[in-house]
């Protein structure tokens, strides 16, 4: 629905505009490191996934694109890291409602002037019941753990490497740790 997509875009863009304003005055506030959360819901697509997902990704692209442009114009993109986070992914095959069901092994975006760009991990073989499917529905086995992702971000916040295993107890199961 076009009106819902426009409302989502405005809501996310407004959240990111507020974040950009706070970043612009961070020195006056005495802040060195801050974490902001901006949310975009609607990804729980048990029905009509293709139409809804395309709209959500367009919304994400436009809002984050405008945010990054603002950060570039203000000369602070190198001081900001933007990342996506979700606790689950979707199965690869559709259900009876042209949607998908809950799964794991999703992809995330990390961007910013200080980010060492590239693809981390390995994309799965997109084959149902294939070598990277933990089931028969496209429940992909991840090659990079959430703990590795979070530990990398934690180091950017000056968490000592010696403390990472305490904060992320599953980190010992992954190599490299970050």
C-alpha positions in Angstrom: 0.0 0.0 0.0 1.5 3.3 -1.1 0.3 5.4 1.8 1.7 2.9 4.3 5.1 3.0 2.5 5.1 6.8 2.5 4.2 6.8 6.2 7.1 4.4 6.9 9.5 6.5 4.9 8.5 9.7 6.7 8.7 8.0 10.2 12.2 6.6 9.5 13.4 9.7 7.8 12.2 11.8 10.8 14.0 9.5 13.3 17.3 9.8 11.3 16.9 13.6 10.9 16.6 13.8 14.7 19.7 11.7 15.1 21.6 13.9 12.6 20.6 17.0 14.6 21.9 15.5 17.9 25.1 14.5 16.2 25.5 18.1 14.9 25.4 19.4 18.5 27.3 16.6 20.2 30.2 18.8 21.1 27.9 21.2 22.9 26.4 18.3 24.8 29.8 17.0 25.9 29.2 13.7 24.2 32.0 11.6 22.7 30.2 8.3 21.9 26.5 7.8 21.6 24.2 5.1 20.4 21.0 5.9 18.6 18.2 3.6 17.5 15.9 4.2 14.6 13.4 1.5 13.8 11.6 0.4 10.7 9.0 -2.4 11.3 7.0 -4.4 8.9 9.6 -7.1 8.0 7.5 -9.9 9.6 6.1 -10.9 6.2 4.1 -14.0 6.6 2.0 -12.7 3.7 2.8 -11.1 0.3 6.5 -10.9 1.0 7.7 -9.8 -2.4 5.5 -6.7 -2.6 6.1 -5.7 1.0 9.8 -6.4 1.1 10.5 -4.3 -2.1 8.7 -1.4 -0.5 10.5 -1.8 2.8 13.9 -1.9 1.1 13.1 1.2 -0.9 12.1 3.0 2.3 15.4 1.9 4.0 17.4 3.0 0.9 15.9 6.4 0.7 15.9 7.2 4.4 19.5 6.0 5.0 20.7 7.6 1.8 19.4 11.0 2.9 20.9 10.4 6.4 24.4 9.6 4.9 24.2 12.6 2.6 23.5 14.8 5.6 26.4 13.3 7.5 28.7 13.8 4.5 27.6 17.5 4.1 28.3 18.1 7.8 31.7 16.4 7.6 31.0 13.8 10.2 30.4 10.6 8.2 33.8 9.3 9.4 32.6 9.6 13.0 29.4 7.7 12.5 28.7 4.0 11.9 25.2 2.9 10.8 24.3 -0.8 11.0 21.2 -2.9 10.7 20.1 -5.4 13.4 17.4 -8.1 13.5 17.0 -11.2 15.6 15.8 -13.4 12.7 15.6 -13.9 9.0 13.1 -15.4 6.7 12.9 -18.9 5.1 13.7 -19.0 1.4 10.6 -20.8 0.2 7.1 -19.3 0.3 4.4 -20.4 2.6 0.7 -20.7 1.6 0.2 -17.0 1.9 3.0 -15.9 -0.5 5.1 -15.0 2.5 7.8 -16.7 4.4 8.3 -17.9 7.9 10.9 -17.2 10.6 14.5 -18.5 10.1 18.0 -17.4 10.9 21.2 -16.7 8.9 20.3 -13.2 7.7 22.4 -10.4 6.2 23.2 -7.0 7.6 24.5 -3.7 6.4 27.2 -1.7 8.1 28.2 1.6 6.6 30.1 4.8 7.5 33.3 6.6 6.7 35.4 4.4 9.1 34.0 1.1 7.8 36.3 -1.2 6.0 34.0 -2.0 3.2 33.3 -5.4 1.6 31.4 -8.6 2.1 32.1 -10.5 5.3 31.1 -14.1 5.6 30.1 -16.3 2.7 26.8 -16.1 0.9 25.0 -19.4 1.1 24.3 -21.6 -1.8 20.6 -20.7 -2.4 19.4 -24.2 -2.8 16.6 -25.7 -0.8 18.0 -28.8 1.0 21.4 -27.7 -0.3 24.7 -27.6 1.5 23.9 -24.4 3.5 20.3 -25.2 4.3 19.8 -26.3 7.9 16.3 -27.6 7.0 14.4 -28.1 3.8 13.0 -24.6 3.6 16.1 -22.3 3.0 17.0 -21.8 6.7 20.6 -20.7 5.8 23.5 -21.6 8.1 25.4 -18.4 8.8 29.2 -18.2 8.4 29.5 -15.1 10.6 28.0 -15.1 14.0 26.1 -12.2 15.6 28.7 -12.3 18.4 31.5 -11.5 15.9 29.4 -8.6 14.5 28.6 -7.3 17.9 32.2 -7.7 19.2 33.5 -5.7 16.3 31.1 -2.8 17.1 32.0 -3.1 20.8 35.7 -2.6 20.0 34.8 0.6 18.2 33.4 1.7 21.6 36.8 0.9 23.2 35.7 -2.3 24.9 39.0 -4.0 25.7 39.6 -7.3 23.7 40.1 -9.1 27.0 36.5 -8.3 28.0 34.8 -9.5 24.8 34.4 -13.2 25.8 32.7 -12.1 29.0 30.3 -9.8 27.2 29.7 -12.2 24.3 30.0 -15.8 25.8 29.5 -17.5 22.5 32.4 -15.5 20.9 34.8 -18.3 21.7 33.0 -20.5 19.2 34.0 -18.2 16.2 37.2 -17.4 14.4 38.1 -14.7 13.8 36.6 -13.1 16.9 35.9 -9.8 15.2 
